[in-house]
């Protein structure tokens, strides 16, 4: 879409930032709240080494990273 001789996509990209900045804004602004809170709670309530040796924290973080990618694209 042309707007005053420029491309609206570049204007929107300048206002919102590139993919990387939008990705990390989404991750830390929305997608990581529950996973990080859950991980910290589990670390406080249970043995940290036992919890970190299991797959749960890594699956939570991986899902949050994937969710951010899907929401930003």
Secondary structure, DSSP 8 states (H G I E B T S, - for coil): -EETTEEHHHHHHHHH--HHHHHHHHIIIIITHHHHHHHHHHHHHS-HHHHHHSSHHHHHHHHHHHHHHHHH-
